[in-house]
Amino acid sequence: MLREIWTTKFKPKSWDEIVGNEKAREEFLNWLKNWSPEGKKAALIYGPAGVGKSLTVEIAAKMLGYNLIELNASDSRTKDVILEKVLPASRSRSISGKPNLIFLDEVDGIYQREDVGAVSAIKQLIDQATSPIVMVANDPWKQSLREIREKCLMIEFSRLRKDQVLKRLKKIVEEEGILIKDEALEAIAERSGGDMRSALTDLEALTTESEVISNGSVKSLLGNRIREESVFEAIRHAIYAKSINEAKTHLMSVDMNPDELLDWIYGNFPNIANDSTRAYEFLKRMADADFILAVVQKKRSWSLIPYIYDLLAIALMESKKGGYIRLSRPNRVSEKWIRISKSQERAEKIKELKTKYHETTRTIIFETLPLMNFIAEKKKGSSRPRRK
């Protein structure tokens, strides 16, 4: 059975469970309750990632009895799709008799080259609809969205405060019986930047280990955020590059080894290749790249490394599709970061104990540390909260 990821497992199910942005959420709820074809027919909710924008739409629709029709970033959003599939739904009711609510997620991720005519189709959709339309964006101020903005009620969502994120994380930690130091939990909340989804992902990654989560583990994992953003940017640029060489240049600009880059790309393949044909070609290129990587590592054939980047570039370009591609940190990468962090912590601990007790490295490793771990486990077993 597949393990449920925490962003799904702990996703709020009711209005009161949503964290933060109370005023903005109430503004949207009141607009939807009092919606009229004579008023603003569309709303554009905007703000940073992970602050509950899409969640607000989903739960509000359920509360008010709407049938939610969603066209998200992974769907094709060309003019034909919008006018042939979405426009008719915006002018009718569902089979059950419920009114329809049209939901266009991540509209700022529309690519003019791939989502041909999408913006003009959305304008037409708003003009002709007899049902409410809501759109969500991180950055609504793009020039391409100017005419859409003029037709919408603009509702801004702000970053969550650290105390709001921390309160939610503490509740989850208590429910799951996780042993984590207070300063480590605060570090996760602080470094999330008000992004609840990011905070949950980080907490889940850190709990893949059974030991008490320390501030050192958090710093090691979260200290890689800049690298994370750079690899995401490189992958997206490679997907929409005009040539293999251009895609390859983007990938080689990332400050990481080919094996790390392969982990990032392979770990995101369900988000990148969203149909069976693309998935087959994508995985074939990944397998070839992995084989060459194994040869490089075994035989030290460093001259073969450029071919790995060629294969990764081709795999990404062949997966090209319309719309914004949401990338995430693969579990394998998180687990690797945690293992490195624990090795660093262990080395620092050994050095500290050697200085304190004036013992050899061997004595510390084979006698002192096992005894300390045994005592800690006994204490942990007697104080561990029961999992629900």
Secondary structure per residue as TSV (DSSP state, phi and psi in degrees):
chain	resnum	aa	ss	phi	psi
A	1	M	-	360.0	132.4
A	2	L	-	-71.7	139.2
A	3	R	-	-75.4	135.4
A	4	E	-	-77.9	124.1
A	5	I	-	-68.1	151.9
A	6	W	H	-68.7	-30.1
A	7	T	H	-64.6	-23.0
A	8	T	H	-90.7	-45.4
A	9	K	H	-58.8	-40.9
A	10	F	T	-106.3	21.9
A	11	K	-	-68.8	126.7
A	12	P	-	-55.5	141.0
A	13	K	-	-109.4	-8.6
A	14	S	S	-136.5	165.1
A	15	W	G	-59.3	-41.5
A	16	D	G	-70.6	-19.9
A	17	E	G	-82.0	-15.7
A	18	I	S	-68.2	135.9
A	19	V	-	-93.5	127.7
A	20	G	S	75.0	177.1
A	21	N	-	54.1	41.8
A	22	E	H	-59.3	-44.2
A	23	K	H	-64.8	-44.7
A	24	A	H	-65.5	-39.0
A	25	R	H	-66.1	-40.5
A	26	E	H	-65.7	-36.8
A	27	E	H	-61.4	-44.2
A	28	F	H	-66.0	-43.4
A	29	L	H	-61.9	-42.3
A	30	N	H	-65.3	-39.7
A	31	W	H	-60.8	-43.7
A	32	L	H	-69.3	-38.9
A	33	K	H	-62.6	-38.9
A	34	N	T	-104.6	20.8
A	35	W	-	-59.3	139.0
A	36	S	-	-146.9	142.3
A	37	P	T	-60.5	-19.7
A	38	E	T	-81.7	-18.0
A	39	G	S	-98.8	-154.5
A	40	K	-	-69.3	116.3
A	41	K	-	-82.5	-14.5
A	42	A	E	-134.9	149.8
A	43	A	E	-122.0	142.6
A	44	L	E	-119.9	108.2
A	45	I	E	-92.1	128.2
A	46	Y	E	-138.3	157.6
A	47	G	-	153.0	179.1
A	48	P	S	-62.2	165.8
A	49	A	T	-70.2	149.5
A	50	G	T	75.2	22.9
A	51	V	S	-111.4	8.2
A	52	G	S	96.8	19.7
A	53	K	H	-65.4	-57.5
A	54	S	H	-65.4	-37.5
A	55	L	H	-60.7	-41.1
A	56	T	H	-59.5	-43.5
A	57	V	H	-63.3	-46.9
A	58	E	H	-61.8	-45.7
A	59	I	H	-74.4	-36.2
A	60	A	H	-62.6	-41.6
A	61	A	H	-60.5	-42.9
A	62	K	H	-66.2	-42.8
A	63	M	H	-60.9	-40.7
A	64	L	T	-96.1	5.1
A	65	G	T	77.5	30.8
A	66	Y	-	-91.6	150.0
A	67	N	E	-91.3	111.2
A	68	L	E	-83.3	121.7
A	69	I	E	-112.0	109.8
A	70	E	E	-108.7	135.9
A	71	L	E	-122.0	101.1
A	72	N	-	-96.2	-177.0
A	73	A	T	-66.5	-22.4
A	74	S	T	-84.2	-10.0
A	75	D	S	-85.9	156.4
A	76	S	-	-70.7	130.5
A	77	R	-	-126.3	47.6
A	78	T	-	-77.4	169.6
A	79	K	H	-57.9	-42.3
A	80	D	H	-64.0	-43.1
A	81	V	H	-62.2	-45.6
A	82	I	I	-64.6	-44.6
A	83	L	I	-77.1	-31.7
A	84	E	I	-88.0	-29.2
A	85	K	I	-109.2	-42.0
A	86	V	I	-87.4	-42.4
A	87	L	H	-56.9	-46.8
A	88	P	H	-59.3	-38.5
A	89	A	H	-67.2	-30.0
A	90	S	H	-75.3	-8.5
A	91	R	T	-117.5	18.2
A	92	S	S	-148.6	179.0
A	93	R	B	-106.5	165.5
A	94	S	-	-73.8	168.9
A	95	I	T	-58.8	-34.7
A	96	S	T	-75.6	-7.5
A	97	G	S	94.3	-4.3
A	98	K	-	-72.6	146.3
A	99	P	B	-69.2	148.7
A	100	N	E	-88.7	145.4
A	101	L	E	-122.4	116.7
A	102	I	E	-86.3	127.4
A	103	F	E	-124.5	115.2
A	104	L	E	-109.9	107.2
A	105	D	-	-88.1	146.9
A	106	E	-	51.3	52.5
A	107	V	G	-67.0	-21.5
A	108	D	G	-73.5	-7.7
A	109	G	G	-92.8	6.8
A	110	I	-	-67.3	127.3
A	111	Y	-	-98.1	122.4
A	112	Q	T	-60.0	-31.7
A	113	R	T	-75.7	-40.5
A	114	E	T	-93.0	-42.9
A	115	D	S	-87.8	69.3
A	116	V	T	-60.9	123.4
A	117	G	T	73.5	11.3
A	118	A	H	-62.7	-43.5
A	119	V	H	-63.7	-46.2
A	120	S	H	-64.3	-33.9
A	121	A	H	-68.7	-37.1
A	122	I	H	-65.9	-40.0
A	123	K	H	-59.2	-45.2
A	124	Q	H	-64.6	-37.9
A	125	L	H	-60.3	-46.7
A	126	I	H	-63.4	-42.4
A	127	D	H	-63.6	-37.3
A	128	Q	H	-100.4	-10.1
A	129	A	-	-70.1	147.3
A	130	T	S	-116.3	16.8
A	131	S	S	-130.5	154.6
A	132	P	-	-66.6	147.8
A	133	I	E	-126.3	131.8
A	134	V	E	-127.0	136.9
A	135	M	E	-123.1	152.1
A	136	V	E	-126.1	140.1
A	137	A	E	-150.1	149.5
A	138	N	S	-81.5	-43.5
A	139	D	-	-127.3	99.2
A	140	P	T	-87.6	1.7
A	141	W	T	-94.7	13.6
A	142	K	-	-64.9	144.0
A	143	Q	G	-57.3	-36.7
A	144	S	G	-64.7	-20.0
A	145	L	G	-99.7	5.2
A	146	R	H	-57.4	-48.2
A	147	E	H	-68.9	-27.0
A	148	I	H	-72.1	-43.5
A	149	R	H	-55.2	-40.4
A	150	E	T	-63.4	-21.2
A	151	K	T	-97.1	0.1
A	152	C	E	-117.2	153.2
A	153	L	E	-79.7	119.3
A	154	M	E	-90.2	124.7
A	155	I	E	-125.8	116.9
A	156	E	E	-95.2	132.0
A	157	F	-	-104.7	138.7
A	158	S	-	-102.3	165.9
A	159	R	-	-62.8	145.4
A	160	L	-	-71.5	145.8
A	161	R	-	-73.1	155.7
A	162	K	H	-57.0	-43.1
A	163	D	H	-65.2	-30.7
A	164	Q	H	-69.6	-43.1
A	165	V	H	-65.1	-44.1
A	166	L	H	-63.0	-41.2
A	167	K	H	-60.7	-42.1
A	168	R	H	-67.6	-42.0
A	169	L	H	-64.2	-39.7
A	170	K	H	-62.6	-38.4
A	171	K	H	-64.6	-42.3
A	172	I	H	-66.4	-42.7
A	173	V	H	-59.7	-41.1
A	174	E	H	-66.1	-44.0
A	175	E	H	-63.4	-38.2
A	176	E	H	-89.6	-7.1
A	177	G	T	65.4	38.4
A	178	I	-	-85.6	135.3
A	179	L	-	-94.0	106.1
A	180	I	B	-141.6	137.0
A	181	K	-	-71.5	146.7
A	182	D	H	-56.6	-42.9
A	183	E	H	-67.2	-28.4
A	184	A	H	-71.2	-41.2
A	185	L	H	-66.0	-39.1
A	186	E	H	-64.9	-35.7
A	187	A	H	-65.4	-39.5
A	188	I	H	-62.6	-46.5
A	189	A	H	-62.9	-42.4
A	190	E	H	-63.7	-46.9
A	191	R	H	-82.3	-6.0
A	192	S	T	-70.1	-20.4
A	193	G	T	65.2	28.9
A	194	G	T	81.5	13.4
A	195	D	-	-102.9	103.3
A	196	M	H	-64.7	-37.6
A	197	R	H	-62.6	-41.9
A	198	S	H	-65.5	-41.7
A	199	A	H	-62.1	-42.3
A	200	L	H	-65.3	-40.6
A	201	T	H	-62.4	-42.8
A	202	D	H	-66.1	-43.5
A	203	L	H	-62.8	-42.6
A	204	E	H	-62.3	-43.3
A	205	A	H	-61.1	-40.4
A	206	L	H	-71.9	-24.3
A	207	T	T	-88.5	8.7
A	208	T	T	-70.3	-15.6
A	209	E	S	-101.5	147.1
A	210	S	S	-85.2	-12.7
A	211	E	S	-76.2	168.9
A	212	V	-	-63.5	132.1
A	213	I	B	-80.3	123.6
A	214	S	-	-105.0	169.9
A	215	N	H	-65.7	-29.7
A	216	G	H	-64.1	-40.5
A	217	S	H	-63.3	-42.2
A	218	V	H	-63.3	-46.6
A	219	K	H	-61.2	-39.4
A	220	S	H	-66.3	-44.0
A	221	L	H	-68.9	-48.3
A	222	L	H	-81.0	-16.1
A	223	G	T	-69.3	-10.0
A	224	N	T	-95.4	10.7
A	225	R	H	-60.5	-38.9
A	226	I	H	-63.2	-43.4
A	227	R	H	-62.4	-37.6
A	228	E	H	-61.1	-48.0
A	229	E	H	-63.9	-37.1
A	230	S	H	-67.9	-37.6
A	231	V	H	-72.1	-36.0
A	232	F	H	-60.4	-45.5
A	233	E	H	-63.2	-42.2
A	234	A	H	-64.2	-41.3
A	235	I	H	-64.2	-45.2
A	236	R	H	-63.8	-42.7
A	237	H	H	-63.3	-37.6
A	238	A	H	-66.9	-38.3
A	239	I	H	-60.9	-40.5
A	240	Y	T	-102.8	17.2
A	241	A	-	-66.9	156.3
A	242	K	S	-88.8	-13.3
A	243	S	S	-150.5	162.3
A	244	I	H	-62.8	-41.0
A	245	N	H	-61.6	-39.8
A	246	E	H	-65.6	-43.9
A	247	A	H	-62.2	-42.3
A	248	K	H	-63.1	-39.7
A	249	T	H	-61.8	-42.3
A	250	H	H	-61.6	-44.4
A	251	L	H	-67.8	-38.3
A	252	M	H	-74.4	-13.3
A	253	S	T	-77.8	-14.0
A	254	V	S	-77.2	134.9
A	255	D	S	-82.0	71.9
A	256	M	S	-158.8	159.1
A	257	N	-	-72.4	158.2
A	258	P	H	-57.0	-35.5
A	259	D	H	-67.1	-36.2
A	260	E	H	-66.7	-44.7
A	261	L	H	-61.6	-40.5
A	262	L	H	-61.6	-40.1
A	263	D	H	-59.9	-43.4
A	264	W	H	-64.7	-45.3
A	265	I	H	-70.4	-47.6
A	266	Y	H	-61.7	-40.0
A	267	G	H	-64.9	-17.8
A	268	N	T	-106.8	11.9
A	269	F	H	-60.9	-32.9
A	270	P	H	-63.4	-28.7
A	271	N	H	-81.1	-28.3
A	272	I	H	-87.5	-47.3
A	273	A	-	-108.0	100.7
A	274	N	-	-101.8	15.1
A	275	D	S	-141.6	166.8
A	276	S	H	-63.5	-39.1
A	277	T	H	-65.6	-47.6
A	278	R	H	-63.6	-40.1
A	279	A	H	-62.1	-42.4
A	280	Y	H	-61.7	-50.2
A	281	E	H	-64.1	-40.5
A	282	F	H	-61.5	-50.0
A	283	L	H	-67.3	-32.1
A	284	K	H	-63.2	-45.6
A	285	R	H	-64.2	-39.4
A	286	M	H	-61.9	-42.6
A	287	A	H	-63.6	-42.0
A	288	D	H	-63.9	-42.2
A	289	A	H	-64.9	-40.3
A	290	D	H	-65.1	-37.6
A	291	F	H	-64.7	-45.8
A	292	I	H	-63.8	-38.0
A	293	L	H	-60.4	-42.2
A	294	A	H	-62.3	-40.5
A	295	V	H	-63.8	-43.4
A	296	V	H	-59.4	-45.7
A	297	Q	H	-71.0	-36.1
A	298	K	H	-78.0	-43.1
A	299	K	H	-105.5	0.7
A	300	R	-	56.3	41.1
A	301	S	-	-90.0	73.4
A	302	W	G	-62.3	-22.5
A	303	S	G	-66.8	-14.7
A	304	L	G	-85.3	-10.7
A	305	I	H	-56.1	-41.9
A	306	P	H	-56.5	-29.8
A	307	Y	H	-68.8	-28.2
A	308	I	H	-63.5	-45.8
A	309	Y	H	-65.4	-35.7
A	310	D	H	-58.7	-48.0
A	311	L	H	-65.8	-40.1
A	312	L	H	-65.0	-41.0
A	313	A	H	-63.4	-44.6
A	314	I	H	-64.0	-42.8
A	315	A	H	-58.1	-44.5
A	316	L	H	-69.8	-41.8
A	317	M	H	-67.3	-36.0
A	318	E	H	-69.6	-19.3
A	319	S	T	-88.2	2.5
A	320	K	-	-50.8	133.1
A	321	K	-	-148.2	166.8
A	322	G	S	-77.1	155.8
A	323	G	S	93.7	166.8
A	324	Y	-	-75.4	139.2
A	325	I	-	-107.1	116.7
A	326	R	-	-86.5	120.8
A	327	L	-	-106.8	153.3
A	328	S	-	-140.4	161.3
A	329	R	-	-74.3	119.6
A	330	P	-	-65.1	147.3
A	331	N	H	-57.3	-37.1
A	332	R	H	-61.2	-37.0
A	333	V	H	-69.6	-44.9
A	334	S	H	-59.3	-44.6
A	335	E	H	-64.7	-36.3
A	336	K	H	-66.0	-43.6
A	337	W	H	-59.3	-40.8
A	338	I	H	-66.9	-40.8
A	339	R	H	-61.6	-42.6
A	340	I	H	-62.6	-42.8
A	341	S	H	-60.0	-44.0
A	342	K	H	-68.2	-34.7
A	343	S	H	-64.3	-41.3
A	344	Q	H	-65.9	-42.2
A	345	E	H	-62.6	-41.0
A	346	R	H	-63.7	-43.3
A	347	A	H	-62.6	-41.7
A	348	E	H	-66.1	-38.3
A	349	K	H	-65.5	-42.2
A	350	I	H	-61.2	-44.5
A	351	K	H	-61.4	-42.4
A	352	E	H	-64.2	-43.8
A	353	L	H	-69.1	-35.6
A	354	K	H	-60.9	-42.9
A	355	T	H	-67.2	-40.1
A	356	K	H	-72.1	-43.5
A	357	Y	H	-104.7	-3.5
A	358	H	-	56.0	45.1
A	359	E	-	-112.1	166.3
A	360	T	-	-76.2	162.4
A	361	T	H	-59.1	-41.8
A	362	R	H	-60.6	-44.4
A	363	T	H	-62.9	-42.2
A	364	I	I	-62.8	-45.1
A	365	I	I	-69.6	-45.3
A	366	F	I	-95.1	-13.2
A	367	E	I	-124.0	-54.8
A	368	T	I	-67.9	-51.9
A	369	L	H	-62.3	-46.2
A	370	P	H	-57.2	-40.0
A	371	L	H	-65.6	-42.3
A	372	M	H	-64.7	-40.7
A	373	N	H	-65.6	-38.5
A	374	F	H	-62.4	-45.6
A	375	I	H	-63.4	-42.4
A	376	A	H	-63.4	-40.6
A	377	E	H	-64.0	-39.7
A	378	K	H	-62.8	-43.6
A	379	K	H	-65.9	-40.7
A	380	K	H	-65.3	-40.4
A	381	G	H	-64.3	-32.4
A	382	S	H	-82.0	-19.2
A	383	S	H	-113.6	-4.4
A	384	R	-	-64.9	128.7
A	385	P	-	-70.5	148.4
A	386	R	-	-75.1	137.5
A	387	R	-	-72.7	143.2
A	388	K	-	-91.1	360.0
